[in-house]
Amino acid sequence: MSNPFDDKNASFQVLVNDEGQHSLWPAFIAVPAGWQVALAPTDRDACSAYIEANWQDMRPRSLVARDLDAARA
């Protein structure tokens, strides 16, 4: 069986967790606990473009908040 994440012709969606991290996710696989759909199923290129446009800071939100608190101290 091939890896569904490698199928360039499959339908994908973009998931986001509470930390603001994004994931390209095959549309036919159930959304795991702790993740929400940010972009409905579409093609891989559209999902990749969405992630690139919307996930500029790779750090988890909790780390960003901690860094801001430290900078203010």
C-alpha atoms as one frame of an Amber mdcrd trajectory, in Angstrom:
protein
   0.000   0.000   0.000   1.334   3.441  -0.884   1.439   6.337   1.536  -1.770
   8.423   1.141   0.172  11.572   2.043   2.259  11.121  -1.126  -0.681  10.870
  -3.548  -0.493  14.097  -5.552  -3.905  13.401  -7.124  -5.794  12.784  -3.876
  -8.128  15.203  -2.140  -6.615  16.849   0.931  -7.715  19.260   3.620  -5.831
  21.537   5.982  -6.074  20.897   9.705  -5.113  23.268  12.528  -4.601  22.437
  16.187  -4.955  24.622  19.296  -1.304  25.642  18.992  -1.932  27.040  15.496
   0.081  24.293  13.808  -1.145  23.288  10.348  -1.240  19.886   8.691  -1.904
  18.687   5.163  -4.319  15.796   5.693  -5.859  13.261   3.290  -9.589  13.972
   3.080 -10.614  10.318   3.454  -8.854   9.897   6.823 -10.793  10.945   9.953
  -9.687  14.171  11.588  -7.680  13.267  14.701  -8.643  14.548  18.146  -7.312
  18.013  18.863  -7.412  19.138  15.230 -10.003  21.197  13.326 -10.568  21.563
   9.590  -9.279  24.961   8.412  -9.689  24.319   4.684 -12.273  21.917   3.275
 -11.168  19.106   0.973  -9.539  20.312  -2.220  -6.428  19.561  -4.231  -2.956
  19.273  -2.714  -1.652  22.469  -4.338  -4.488  24.587  -2.916  -3.881  23.130
   0.544  -0.156  23.799   0.313  -0.823  27.392  -0.770  -3.237  27.851   2.147
  -0.671  26.565   4.626   2.057  28.763   3.184  -0.164  31.861   3.350  -1.594
  31.206   6.823   1.179  29.570   8.848   3.968  32.112   8.857   5.374  31.401
  12.320   6.198  27.729  12.855   6.379  28.122  16.638   3.435  26.828  18.700
   1.179  29.600  20.070   2.188  28.776  23.646   5.856  29.373  22.799   5.041
  32.657  21.042   3.097  33.804  24.118   5.944  32.805  26.421   8.467  34.661
  24.277   6.284  37.786  24.292   5.911  37.594  28.074   9.680  37.248  28.466
  10.294  40.224  26.167   7.934  42.384  28.216   9.586  41.462  31.522
